[in-house]
Amino acid sequence: MVLTVKPDEKNTWVEYCTQTNRLDDLIILEKDGEYHFDFLDYEYNRSGDGSGITDNIVNVLKTVIHAGKSEQGQMANEGFWEDALDMLLFNVVDLCVLAHGKLKIDDLYIAVQNLPKSKSDVVLPTSDADDPFAQLLYQAKLNVARQAEQRKQIFKKNNPDKSFDVKSDKGLASFKKVMHYFMSDFPGLSDKTRSVVEHSFFGLLFRLIREPIKSLICSSTPNFSPDDCFNGKIILINLPIKQFDKVGRDAQILFKYVWQRAMERRTTNNNKMPVFLWADEAQNFLHEHDIDYQATARSSKVCTVYLTQNLPNYFAHLGGRSGEFQVKSFLGTMGTKIFHANADMETNKYASDLIGQQEIWKENKGSQFVGGFTMSEGTSQDRDFVIHPEDFTAMRTGGPINKYLVDARIHRQGMPWFSTTRNDRKISFKQFINNNK
C-alpha cells in the first residue's frame, strides 16, 4: 500500500509499475476512479474471528478521530472525554446494527445528527414517530423482537420440555442497554460534555459522507479490499494531502489502519506473500496503534518504509514534546534506518547516538623542562563517536555540484555488515536522471 502527500506521487508509482511490468497489479483509489471500498462493510462482514464485533469497528473510528487530535496534544480530563466518546460510539454502532442488520455510514450519520439533546427531547420509539432517531429505535425494536421470537421457536423445537427465558436473549439485552443510554445516559450529560463528544464523532462522519470520500471508502458497490494485497496487488491511495488536506489525511489513515489489521490477521503459513507499506512524509499518517503494529509487523511479513525530513516532524504530529516517548518507542521498532544530509541538529544527534562510538587510538606527545629539555611520545586507547552530529550537514546531496553522488549512513539492528562487527555503514550512490545518467 502506498500513501500520498504530494500530487506527483501517483505518476511516480505508475512509472515504477510500468518499468517492472506490474501495471496490472496497481489499484489506484482516487476521485472519479474505477475502484471503490466500504470500510464499515469490510470490518463488519470480513471472514475470520473478530468480524462483526462492535469493539473492532469502534477502534477503527476512534483511531482516525484520535489521529486528528494528536497534533493538538492532550486535553484536560482526557480520560473522561474518552469514556464519553466510547459510550457514544458503541451505542450508535449497536443501534444501527440492531435496526438494519448491517452497518452503513449514512445510518451512523443520521443517528448522530438526530440524537436527543436533553431528556425533554426524548421521543418514544413508536410506529407513527416523526423523529428520525425515534424511527431508528423503533426499527431496532421490531428487528430484535422478531429475531427473539425466531430464537424462541427454535429453542422450543429443540427443547420441548423446557421454557424459553426471554431475559437471556442477547438481542433483547443489547436493545435494552442501547435504549437506556439514549433515553437516559446521553440526554443526561452536561451541555459541554455532550457537545465535545458529538463534535468529535460528528466531525469525522461529516467528512466521510461527503464526496469524493464517500464514494471511495464508504461505497455501496465496493470492488476491492486490503485482502487483494495477498495476491500481489499494490493499492495506491491517490488523495494527496497537498490537494485534499485534512479529509485526504483522515481517509488515508482510516484505510491504513484497516489495511494494517488485515495484514496482521492473515496466517503467513498459508499466505507467504510479503507486503509493504510506503509513506513519504510519513509523519502525516501516524496513529496511536502504529507502535504496537510495527512491533509485530515483521512476523506478518510486512515491510514498512517511512520517509521524513527530520525527527521534530514526528513530535509535531504526536502531541509535541509530550509525545516524545511515543516517537522514540515508534522509532525503536524500525529495524533499519537511513540518514542523509540534514540541517536539524536534534535529528543528527539522534543518528550519532544511535550509530554509537568506536575505540580509537590517540597519539600522545609531551615535553617538559626540568633541569633539561625532554620529550615523550605514546599512544592511548579511547572512545569517540563514529560520526558526529555536525558531520551530517556536510554529506553530499546529489546534483551536478556533487557529480550526482548522494551520501548516507545506514544502520540496521542485529545484523553486522559483512565481515565487520558494526551495524552501521557509510554508503554513496549515484542518482539516475532520465534513466541514463
Residue pairs with C-beta under 8 A, 6 or more apart in sequence:
1 226
1 229
1 234
1 235
1 236
1 237
1 255
1 256
1 259
1 275
1 276
1 277
1 278
2 9
2 13
2 234
2 235
2 236
2 237
2 278
2 279
3 237
3 252
3 256
3 277
3 278
3 279
3 280
3 282
3 284
3 285
4 10
4 236
4 237
4 238
4 239
4 240
4 241
4 252
4 280
5 240
5 241
5 242
5 280
5 281
5 284
6 240
6 242
6 280
6 281
7 240
7 242
7 243
9 236
9 238
9 240
9 280
10 28
10 30
10 236
10 238
10 240
13 26
13 234
13 236
14 23
14 26
16 22
17 23
17 25
17 26
17 234
22 234
25 232
25 233
25 234
26 233
26 234
26 236
27 35
27 224
27 228
27 233
27 234
27 235
27 236
28 35
28 236
28 238
29 35
29 36
29 37
29 216
29 217
29 235
29 236
29 237
29 238
29 239
29 255
30 216
30 237
30 238
30 239
31 212
31 216
31 238
31 239
32 212
33 216
33 238
34 223
35 223
35 224
36 215
36 216
36 219
36 221
36 222
36 223
36 224
37 216
37 217
37 219
37 222
37 224
37 225
37 255
38 217
38 218
38 219
38 220
38 222
39 60
39 217
39 218
39 254
39 255
39 258
40 57
40 103
40 104
40 105
40 108
40 218
41 102
41 103
41 104
41 222
42 222
42 225
42 226
42 258
43 51
43 56
43 57
43 60
43 103
43 258
44 51
44 52
44 57
44 97
44 102
44 103
45 51
45 52
45 102
46 262
48 265
50 56
50 265
54 90
54 93
54 94
54 97
55 90
56 261
57 93
57 103
58 86
58 89
58 90
58 93
60 254
60 257
60 258
60 261
61 89
61 201
61 204
62 85
62 86
62 89
63 253
63 254
63 257
63 287
63 288
63 289
64 204
64 250
64 253
64 254
64 257
64 287
65 85
65 200
65 201
65 203
65 204
66 287
66 288
67 249
67 250
67 253
67 286
67 287
67 288
68 203
68 204
68 246
68 249
68 250
69 75
69 200
70 286
70 287
70 288
70 317
70 318
70 319
70 323
71 316
71 317
71 319
72 319
73 319
73 320
73 322
73 323
74 319
74 322
75 81
80 193
81 193
81 196
81 197
81 200
84 189
84 193
84 196
84 197
85 197
85 200
85 201
87 181
87 185
87 186
88 112
88 186
88 197
88 198
88 201
89 201
91 177
91 178
91 181
91 182
91 186
92 108
92 111
92 112
92 201
93 103
93 108
94 174
94 177
94 178
95 111
95 136
95 137
95 140
95 178
95 182
96 103
96 104
96 107
96 108
96 111
96 136
97 103
98 140
98 143
98 144
98 171
98 174
98 175
98 178
99 107
99 136
99 137
99 139
99 140
99 143
100 107
100 139
100 143
101 143
104 218
104 220
105 205
105 208
105 209
105 214
105 218
106 209
107 136
108 205
109 205
109 206
109 208
109 209
110 132
110 133
110 136
111 133
111 136
112 198
112 201
112 202
112 205
113 132
113 202
114 131
114 132
114 133
114 136
115 133
115 182
115 186
115 198
116 122
116 123
116 133
116 182
116 183
116 186
116 187
117 187
117 194
118 187
119 184
119 187
119 188
121 187
122 182
122 183
122 187
123 129
123 131
123 133
123 134
124 134
125 134
125 135
125 136
125 137
125 138
125 140
125 141
125 179
126 134
126 138
127 138
129 135
129 138
133 182
137 178
137 179
137 182
140 175
140 178
141 175
144 171
144 172
144 174
144 175
145 172
147 171
148 166
148 169
148 171
148 172
151 164
151 169
151 171
152 164
152 166
152 169
155 162
155 164
156 164
166 172
167 173
186 194
189 197
204 250
207 213
207 246
207 247
207 250
207 251
208 214
208 217
208 218
208 250
208 251
209 218
210 247
213 239
213 247
213 251
216 239
216 251
217 251
217 254
217 255
224 233
224 235
225 262
226 235
226 255
226 258
226 259
226 262
226 263
227 262
228 235
229 235
229 259
229 262
229 263
229 273
229 275
230 266
230 271
230 273
230 275
231 273
232 273
235 259
237 251
237 252
237 255
239 247
239 248
239 251
239 252
240 248
241 248
241 249
241 252
241 281
241 284
244 251
249 284
249 285
252 285
253 285
253 287
256 277
256 285
256 287
257 287
257 289
259 277
260 277
260 289
260 293
260 297
260 302
263 275
263 297
263 300
263 302
264 293
264 296
264 297
264 300
264 302
266 300
268 299
268 300
268 301
272 301
273 301
274 301
274 302
274 303
275 301
275 302
275 303
276 302
276 303
276 304
276 305
277 302
277 303
277 304
277 305
278 305
279 285
279 305
279 306
279 307
280 307
281 307
281 308
281 309
281 313
282 306
282 307
282 308
283 308
283 313
283 314
283 316
283 317
284 317
286 314
286 317
286 318
286 330
290 330
291 326
291 329
291 330
291 333
294 304
294 330
294 333
294 334
295 333
297 303
297 304
297 333
298 335
304 334
306 334
308 314
309 342
309 344
310 342
310 344
310 346
310 347
311 327
311 344
311 346
311 347
311 350
312 344
312 346
312 347
314 327
314 330
314 331
315 321
315 323
315 324
315 327
318 326
318 327
318 330
319 326
331 337
335 412
335 413
335 414
336 410
336 411
336 412
336 413
337 351
337 354
337 410
337 411
337 412
338 408
338 409
338 410
338 411
339 347
339 348
339 351
339 392
339 408
339 409
339 410
339 411
340 392
340 395
340 397
340 406
340 407
340 408
341 392
341 393
341 394
341 395
341 396
341 397
341 407
342 348
342 351
342 392
342 393
342 395
343 393
345 389
345 390
347 392
348 389
348 390
348 391
348 392
348 393
349 389
351 387
351 389
351 392
351 409
351 411
352 385
352 386
352 387
352 388
352 389
352 391
352 392
354 411
355 385
355 386
355 387
355 409
355 411
355 424
356 385
356 386
356 424
357 383
357 384
357 385
357 386
358 383
358 384
358 386
358 422
359 381
359 382
359 383
360 381
360 382
360 383
360 384
361 379
361 380
361 381
361 382
362 379
362 380
362 381
362 382
363 377
363 378
363 379
364 376
364 377
364 378
364 379
364 380
365 375
365 376
365 377
366 375
366 376
366 377
367 373
367 374
367 375
367 376
368 374
386 422
386 424
387 409
387 426
392 409
395 406
395 407
395 408
396 402
396 405
396 406
396 407
396 428
397 406
397 407
398 404
398 405
398 406
398 431
399 431
404 430
404 431
404 433
404 437
405 428
405 429
405 430
405 431
406 428
406 429
406 430
406 431
407 426
407 427
407 428
408 426
408 427
408 428
408 429
409 424
409 425
409 426
409 427
410 424
410 425
410 427
411 423
411 424
412 423
413 423
414 423
415 423
416 422
416 423
417 423
417 424
417 425
431 437
